[in-house]
Amino acid sequence: MPRRVTYPKLTYNSRMLTIGLTGGVGCGKSTVAALFEKRGAPVVDADVIARELTAPGTPSLERIVETFGVYLLMPDGQLDRSALRRLVFDQPPARRQLEAILHPRVRDEISRLLGQLCAPYGLAVIPLLVESCMQDTVDRVLVVDCEESRQVERVSARDGCSPRAVRAIMATQASRAARRAVADDIIVNDGFTDPLEAAVERLHKRYLELAAGRTRSA
């Protein structure tokens, strides 16, 4: 695990309950986030933000090109994300350089977006929440969990990569045990829709209750 870093709270809206949603590759974070959105909860996604921050002409993309080379640009000026993934996967120092460029910017944008929300609670989907030691920046941590074999099956089917390649990706992430250790809430996503809907509904009601308590005590 990386060294512990202390960050301030993500949200500037102190009366809104902030839920940090995380989980390993293939656990179903996007599926769970969509179910919360269906119930009216606003969702801010770190992956979406990272893509926006690395669009052509952005300072983040300029830093990436300065750091790693112009070969990471496609002819149309877009970032070659596949080439970047290969680079940082094969070279841990390069991954740390990329994280130093992107993580502070992503975190600031998450804070900005959460600060604009007016809702009882909101979700920040942060795949690397545990890896970047950001669990203390949210009010609660929600981990989407499943068996590692299920992760391998899902990612292999989704991305067309080998089970060995999926396990190599998983090895760069926090362990399942490490994620569960920091969780306030856990949703087990074993692939069955009805239990997943029920789990989200239960937590949605719980978060509304917790948010109402914060409002009364404010």
Secondary structure, 3 states (H helix, E strand, C coil): CCCCCCCCCCCCCCCCEEEEEECCCCCCHHHHHHHHHHCCCCEEEHHHHHHHHCCCCCHHHHHHHHHHCHHHECCCCCECHHHHHHHHHHCHHHHHHHHHHHHHHHHHHHHHHHHCCCCCEEEEECCCCCCCCCHHHCCEEEEEECCHHHHHHHHHHHHCCCHHHHHHHHHCCCCHHHHHHHCCEEEECCCCHHHHHHHHHHHHHHHHHHHHHHHHHC
